[in-house]
Amino acid sequence: MRAAVWWRLVCCYASTTDGVDHVVNMSPEAYQTLLNKENEAAQQFTRDLPRTFPDCPFLQHPKRQQSLHNICQVISVYNDFGYCSGMSFIGGTLLLHMEEQNAAWAFVKLCANYGMYAFFQQHMKGLKKALFVCQKLLDRQCHRLATHLVQEGVSFDMFATRMIQLLFSYTVPRTWVPRIWDIILHRGLWAIHLFVIALLQLRTDDLLAMSFEDLIASLMQGWQADSDFVQHHSCQAVINAFIKLERKPHKCGKAAVVALEQQYDASTPANE
């Protein structure tokens, strides 16, 4: 069921950047053509494959390793997207729920229509923008925590980069990921910011009591299945926190995210 829903969502989603559905030729012939293309990035993503969800027997099976290799091949040569370390986790998450070709085309749609490629492209402007928006949203929603992080010298790029680029696929327990992706694929990538804030907000008291080194360690690894956070919070608690944030559109909902993105664009040179 989830595979069908995700497929429908990515095929129907129109880019929030230009409002255009970027038509993708998803024929078997087009897929084979992409697989046969020479690719300078092949050596790089081949190294990444065994390190992608190494504790997941399903994905470590030789057949799925080949499928994941094919997905990385397609995304890296399609319109010269290229490959960036970590993209295999997106492909792996899709492959856990979809057949190989649909997973590859869904990845293409995420990049082309949702705008996810901006998280990986040269200069990573999309990633820098997302980090900027998260910082501003946290300051609005939980000023004490935002101030504490600044005072301890902790910036968002130190811990949130992997959250954003990998859509939480290697941040929270694997059983949580599909539920978070359900919302991101339905709403759009702007929802990522609210999930970052929701996770931080639920840990405010603990984080306020930490200094720099403990903060970095906890923010990097404190969301895993064996963490105290997961022992005391469910995925539904995170989703509920997300929904509460979404219901404040001009403070931290979609309207706020869009306004902050525009603020970033207006203050940042186009070539950065």
C-alpha positions in Angstrom: 0.0 0.0 0.0 2.7 2.5 1.0 4.6 1.8 -2.3 1.5 2.7 -4.3 0.8 5.9 -2.3 4.4 7.1 -2.5 4.4 6.5 -6.2 1.2 8.4 -6.7 2.4 11.3 -4.6 5.8 11.7 -6.4 4.1 11.4 -9.8 1.5 14.0 -9.0 3.7 16.5 -7.2 4.5 19.8 -9.0 7.6 21.8 -8.1 7.0 24.5 -5.5 9.9 26.4 -7.2 8.4 26.9 -10.7 5.0 25.2 -10.5 5.9 23.0 -13.5 5.7 19.2 -13.6 9.0 18.2 -15.1 8.0 15.4 -17.4 10.2 12.3 -16.9 10.4 9.6 -19.5 9.9 6.5 -17.3 9.9 3.9 -20.0 11.9 0.6 -19.6 14.0 1.7 -22.6 14.8 5.0 -21.0 15.8 3.3 -17.8 18.1 0.9 -19.6 19.7 3.8 -21.5 20.6 5.5 -18.2 22.0 2.2 -16.8 24.3 1.9 -19.9 25.7 5.5 -19.7 29.3 6.0 -18.7 29.5 7.5 -15.2 32.5 9.0 -13.5 30.6 8.8 -10.2 30.2 5.0 -10.3 33.3 4.3 -8.3 32.2 6.7 -5.6 28.7 5.3 -5.1 29.9 1.7 -5.4 32.0 2.4 -2.3 29.0 3.8 -0.5 26.7 0.8 -1.1 28.0 -1.5 1.7 27.9 1.4 4.1 24.3 2.2 3.3 22.1 0.7 6.1 24.8 -1.9 6.9 22.6 -3.4 9.6 19.7 -4.1 7.2 19.9 -7.7 5.8 17.4 -6.9 3.1 19.5 -4.1 1.5 22.8 -6.0 2.1 21.6 -8.9 0.0 23.6 -9.0 -3.3 20.4 -8.6 -5.4 19.4 -5.4 -3.6 23.0 -4.2 -3.6 22.8 -4.4 -7.4 19.4 -2.7 -7.4 20.8 0.1 -5.2 23.7 0.4 -7.5 21.3 0.8 -10.5 19.3 3.5 -8.6 22.5 5.5 -7.8 23.6 5.1 -11.5 20.2 6.5 -12.7 20.0 9.4 -10.4 23.6 10.4 -11.0 23.4 10.4 -14.8 19.9 11.7 -15.2 20.2 15.3 -16.5 23.7 15.2 -15.1 22.5 15.4 -11.5 25.7 13.8 -10.4 26.2 11.9 -7.1 26.9 13.2 -3.6 27.8 11.0 -0.7 24.7 10.0 1.2 22.3 9.9 -1.8 22.4 6.1 -1.5 20.4 6.4 1.8 17.6 8.0 -0.1 17.8 5.3 -2.8 17.9 2.7 -0.1 14.9 4.0 1.8 12.9 4.0 -1.5 14.1 0.5 -2.3 12.8 -0.7 1.1 9.3 0.1 0.0 9.3 0.0 -3.9 10.5 -2.0 -6.8 13.8 -0.9 -8.3 12.7 1.0 -11.3 9.9 2.8 -9.4 12.4 3.6 -6.7 14.8 5.1 -9.2 12.2 7.2 -10.9 10.8 8.3 -7.6 14.3 9.5 -6.7 14.4 11.4 -10.0 11.1 13.0 -9.2 12.3 14.0 -5.7 15.2 15.8 -7.3 13.4 17.3 -10.3 10.0 18.2 -8.9 10.4 18.5 -5.2 13.7 20.3 -5.6 15.8 18.0 -3.5 18.8 18.2 -5.7 19.4 21.7 -4.3 20.5 19.9 -1.1 23.4 18.2 -3.0 24.3 20.4 -5.9 27.4 22.5 -6.2 27.6 25.1 -3.4 24.6 23.3 -1.7 22.6 26.5 -1.7 19.4 24.6 -1.0 21.0 23.0 2.1 22.4 26.3 3.4 18.9 27.8 2.9 17.3 25.0 4.8 19.7 25.3 7.7 19.0 29.1 7.8 15.3 28.5 7.9 15.6 25.9 10.7 17.7 28.3 12.8 15.1 31.1 12.4 12.2 28.8 13.1 13.8 27.5 16.3 14.5 31.0 17.4 10.8 31.8 17.0 9.4 28.6 18.5 12.0 27.9 21.3 14.1 31.0 21.8 15.8 29.6 25.0 17.1 26.6 23.1 18.2 28.6 20.1 20.1 31.0 22.4 21.7 28.1 24.3 23.0 26.5 21.1 24.5 29.8 20.0 26.1 30.4 23.4 27.6 27.0 23.3 28.9 27.5 19.8 26.7 24.9 18.2 25.4 25.8 14.7 22.8 23.8 12.7 25.3 22.7 10.1 27.1 20.7 12.8 24.2 18.4 13.3 21.2 19.0 11.0 23.0 18.6 7.6 22.5 14.8 7.6 18.9 15.1 8.8 18.0 17.4 5.9 20.0 15.8 3.1 18.9 12.3 4.0 15.4 13.2 4.9 15.9 11.6 8.4 16.6 8.2 6.8 19.7 7.7 9.0 18.8 9.9 11.9 15.7 8.4 13.6 14.8 4.7 14.0 14.1 3.0 10.7 10.5 2.2 11.7 9.9 5.9 12.0 11.2 6.9 8.6 8.3 5.8 6.4 5.8 7.7 8.6 7.9 10.9 8.4 8.3 10.4 4.6 4.5 10.0 4.2 4.1 13.6 5.4 7.1 15.0 3.5 6.1 13.4 0.2 2.5 14.7 0.7 3.4 18.2 1.9 6.7 18.9 0.2 10.2 19.5 1.3 9.2 22.5 3.5 7.9 19.9 6.0 11.6 18.9 6.7 12.1 22.1 8.6 9.2 21.5 10.9 10.3 17.9 11.7 13.8 19.3 12.7 12.1 21.8 15.0 9.7 19.1 16.4 12.6 16.8 17.3 14.5 19.6 19.0 11.5 20.9 20.8 10.7 17.5 22.3 14.3 17.5 23.8 14.5 21.1 24.9 14.9 20.4 28.7 17.6 17.8 28.1 19.5 19.9 25.6 19.4 23.1 27.8 21.3 21.2 30.5 24.2 20.2 28.1 27.4 21.9 27.2 29.2 21.9 23.8 30.6 18.4 23.6 27.5 16.7 25.0 25.3 18.7 22.7 27.2 17.7 19.6 27.2 14.0 20.6 23.5 14.1 21.5 22.4 16.0 18.5 24.3 13.8 16.2 23.4 10.4 17.7 20.7 11.0 20.3 17.8 10.0 18.0 18.7 6.4 17.4 16.6 3.4 18.5 18.6 2.8 21.6 18.6 6.4 22.8 16.9 7.8 25.8 14.8 10.0 23.5 13.3 7.1 21.6 12.8 5.2 24.8 10.5 8.0 26.1 9.0 9.3 22.8 7.1 7.6 20.0 7.0 8.5 16.4 3.5 9.7 16.9 4.7 12.2 19.5 7.0 13.6 16.8 4.2 13.8 14.3 1.9 15.4 16.8 4.6 18.1 17.5 4.9 18.6 13.7 1.1 19.1 13.4 1.1 21.7 16.2 3.8 23.6 14.4 2.0 23.3 11.1 -1.1 24.9 12.6 0.9 28.1 13.2 1.3 29.0 9.5 2.8 32.5 9.9 5.0 31.6 12.8 6.5 28.3 11.8 4.2 26.6 9.3 4.4 26.6 5.5 3.9 30.3 5.0 6.6 31.0 7.5 9.0 28.6 5.8 8.3 30.2 2.4 8.8 33.7 3.7 12.1 32.8 5.3 13.3 31.1 2.1 12.5 34.3 0.2 14.4 36.3 2.9 17.4 34.0 2.4 17.3 34.3 -1.4 17.0 38.1 -1.2 20.1 38.4 1.0 22.3 35.8 -0.7 24.1 36.3 -4.0 22.8 34.0 -6.8 26.2 32.4 -7.3 26.6 31.3 -3.7 
